């Protein structure tokens, strides 16, 4: 029997939060029963594409929507739906800006539609304003969100309270992130930080992650603790601005920019504390991963409380300067704690989430 094919819709297939979440599920789902295909809005090959093809997934491309290409965009989707008639089934949309267009067309072609919220803000500027307008018209058969807050932000309160709304936790492979001391020693030696207190951050270099605050905070920490280093994992549109700030603060030899990594768990093993001063989030998987690695996590009070499932998480303000962060860091013993049971009880075990999603799709 052929598997049910589910079409996952993204902007691209790089190591972003939503993409990583779906890939975690894809690796663990029973692919003899459910197979994922992907639609992306770019011609650039993403970092996950090779793995997707190896797992049996297909990748389709449509043009990135810019407003001026409205008719071309619709034509591309109509052509895709006509091509996929033999696989007509379920479409799971992880983008917001054009979800109203995509899901409307999918419904016209007889597909079951799912809209998924992964965030709680579009940011600022003209682009954010346009997205805010577009997302008001999203209609789907079912609505998913990574957290209650993310659901309330993107969908109406009526939908969130209704029977067609589901929270799908940003689950991970907990065993992969359980501390391995051999890997910790190896990575720290390789990065020449073996005798340092290592602070770390994992996240896309965009406005939400608040890297400028993070760098200024670290500069403050460094004055009191010279044997400290900051490790940044990720890439993004603000990389150049971040590099400039590093130079301005004379941190070039103190901050390690390691880009996109396929070994995030090992990077977390090398750290002693996790810093996460985001301006907004849906439910950040990286904070779940950091807890799974046993790291004390110092995070912004703008981040949903749903992510704080263990004693390792400390919420701090980002609008009161750096002293609250430094004071808390000075008070906390940076020791690792195994909180796997907390994460399982809170629903962050990828095996359970993959099985639930598999059954959900099959029951449709």
N, C-alpha and C positions, 0 to 999 in steps of 0.2 A: 504494500500500500504506500502511495506517495505521501510525503508529509504535507501538512497544511502550510502554505507559504504566507508569511506576514510581511507586509511592506513597511519598513521603518524609514521615516522621512527626516533628513538632517540638512544642515547647511553644508557641512563637510564631514570628513571622517578622520579628523585628527584627534589627539589625546585630550579632548575637552571633557568637562564633567559629565554631560548627558551622554556623549558618545561612549565614554568609559563605562558608565553604568549599564548601557545596553550591551556592550561587549562582554561585561561580566556575566550578564544573564545568558547571552548567546553561547558562551563557552560551556555553561552548565546545563542548558536546556536539552531535552532529549530530541536531537535533530532528526531522528527517524519519525518523530511525530510532528514537530514544528520546525520549520526552516525560515530563517530571516533573509529577506532581500532588502536592499537599501536604495533610496533615492537621495542624491546630493545636488546642491546648487552650485557646483564648481567643476571646472575641467581639471583642476589640480588633483593629483593623486594623493589621497590622505594616508596617514601612517597606519591606519587599521585595514586598508583595502586588501593588501596581500593576504592577511590572516583571514579576512572574510571569505575571500575566494577559496582559500584552502579548506575552510569549514563548509563549503558548498553554497555560499551565498552569491547572489548576483547583484551587480551595482549598475544603477541607471543614473543618467545625468540630465538635468534640466537647467535652463539658464537662471542665473541669480536675478531676482526681481529688483528692479530699480525704479519702478513707477512708469518710466517711459516705454518699457517693453511689455506693458500689460497684455496686449493681444498675443504677442509672441509667447509670453509665459503661459497663457491659457492654452494656446495651440500645442505647446510642448507637452503639457499635462494630458490633454485630450489624446494626443498621439500615443502617449505612454499607456493610458488606460485601454485604448483600442488594442495595443500590442499585448497587453496583459490579460485580455478577456479570458484566456484559457486558465489563468491563475486567479480569477476574480475571487476576492475573499476579504481580508482584513487589512486596513491601513492604519498605522500607528504613527501619529505626527508629533514630532518633538520640536518643531519650530513654531514661533508665535506670529511673526509678521505677516505671513501669507497663509496661515492655517485656515482662515475663513474661505479663501479661494480653493485651496487644495481639497479640503474636506467637503466642500459644496460640490465640486466636480466629481469627487470619488463617490459621493452618494448618488449622483445622477447616473453613474455607471454601475450602480448596484453593490458597492462595497460597504462593509461594516466599518464605521469610523471611530477612531479613538484620538482624543486630544490630550496631550501630556504637558503639564506645567513643571518646569525645573527651576524656576527662579521666583523672585518677589519684586523685581524692578527691571525696567528697560534702560535705566541710567538717565542721562540728561541730553539735551540738544534736540535738533530737528529730527534726527533718526529715531530717537526715543519717542518723540511726540507722535510721529507717524505710526510707530508700532503700537503705541497706546490706543490710537484710534482704530487701527485694524483689528486688534485683538478683542475688541468689544463685540465683534460679530461672529466669533468662533462658535460653531454649532457642531455637535458630534453625537454619536449614539452613546458613547461612554467617555468619561472624563477621569484622567489619572493626575496625580500630583505626588511629588516626593515628600511633601509635608502638608499639614493643614493650612499653614500660612501661605504656601505656594498655591494651593488650590483656591483659597479665598481671594488671592491677588488676581489671578488670571480669569477665574470663572465667577459667576454670580453666587451670592450666599445661598440662593435657592438651589442651585446645582450642587453645591458642596454638601448641603443638608439632605439631598435627594438620594435615591437608590441607584443612580447611575454613576456615582462618584466613588473612586477608590484611591486610597493612599498606597503607593508602591514604594517601599523604603529603598534607599540607595545602598543596597546590600553589597557585601564584598566576600571574598574567600578569606575567612578569618585565619585559617591555618597558614596561608601565604604570608600574613603580616605578623605572625608570632615571632618574637625576637629570636634571631640566630646570632649568637655571639661571634661565631667564626666569620660570618659575613660582616658584622659590625667592625671587627678588628681589621679585616682586609680592606674595606672601603675607607676607613679612617686613615689607614696607612697610605693608601693610594692617593688620597686627597691631601695628605700631609697635615691632618688635623687631629692626629692621635692624642695629643696632649692638650687639646682645646675644649672649652665648653661650646658645644655646637647648637646653635639655634637654627631652625629650619622652617621653610614654607613651601607648600606645593599648590600651584594654582596658575591659571592663565594670567598673563600680564595685561590686564585690562582695568578699567576704572573701578569695577566692583571690588577687586582684591586689595586696593589701597596700598600698593607697594611703596609709595612715597612716605606715607606714615610709618610703614614698617622699617624703611631705611633710616629715617630720622630717629625712630625708637632704638634701633640697633646702634646708631652712632652714640646715643645717650648711654646705652648699656656698656659700650666699649670704653668709654671714659672711666668708668668705675671698675670694669673687668677687662683689661687689655688682652687677656688670653681667651678671647671669645671669637667665634667665627659665625657667619651667617651663610646658610646654604639655600639657594633659590632654585626650585625645580619648576620648569614651565617656560612658555614662550608666548608671544602675542603682540598686539599692535602697539603697546606702550613700551616695548623693550628698549628702544632708542632713548626714550625719556628717562627710563630707569637707569640705564647706563650713564647718562649724563648726570643724574642725581648722585650716583655712586662716586663719580669723579669729583663733583662739587663738595661732597662730604669727606673726600680723601679716604675712601673705603676700598679702593681697588684691590688691595692685597688682603682685605678682610672679608669680602663678600665673594662667594663662589657661585657664578651663574652656570648652571649645569644643563639648561635647556630642557627639552622634552626627553624623558627617560622611560625605558621599558622596564626598569628595575626599581620602581618607586619604593617597594617594600625594603630593599637593601639600603636605599637612601635614608629611609626613616630609621632603620637600625643604627645608622651612623650618627643620628641626632641625639641631643639630650633634652630638648624642649621644642615644642611646636608653637609658632606664632602665627595668628590668623586674624588680622585687624580689618576684615571686610566691611564695606559700607552697606552691602546687602547680599543676601544669599537665598537660595531655595532651601536645600539641605545639603551642605558641602560634604561630599564623599571623602575628601581628604582628611577631614576632622575625624570621621569614622575610622579611616585607615590609621591615623596617628594614634587613636585610642587602642586599636587592635595591636599596634606595635608597642603599647605600654607607655607612650610618651605623655608627660604633662602637657596639656593644651591650653594656651592662653589666647582666648578668642574675643572678638568684638561682641558687645551686647546687642548689636544689630542683627546678629545671627540667631536663627530660631532656637529656642530652648529645647526643641525636640532632638537636637544633635547631642546634647549633653547627657549621655546615658550612663556615665560613670563618674567616679570621684576625681578623675583626671582632668576634667574640664573646668576652667575658671573664666567667667565672663567679665569683661572690662570695658570701660567707656572709651570711645575714640574721639570724643569732643571735649575732653578735659586735660589734654596734653599727655605727656609720656610718664609722668610721675606715678599714676595709679598702676601702670604696667610694671615699671621698675620696682616699685614697692612690693607688689605681689610676687614678682620674680625673686626678690631678695628673701621673702618669707617662706617660699616653698622649696622643700628638698626635692631636687630634680632626680628623683629615683623612679624607675619603671615599676609598673604594677600590671599584673595580668588581669584584664577585665573581660576576657572572652565570654564568660557566662552572662555578664551584663548585656553584651552586644547580641548574643543569641536570644535572650529574653526580650530584647527590644525589637527583634525582627530584622537584624542585619546580617543574618547568615544567608549567603548567596544561594545555597542549595535549596533552602526553603522557599526563597523568593522565586527562583527559577521554576520550581515545581508548581507554585501557585499560579504564576503567569501562564505556564504551559496549560494547566487545567482551564484557566480562564479563556484562553484562545480556543481550546478544543470545544468547550461548552458553547461557544458562540455559533 
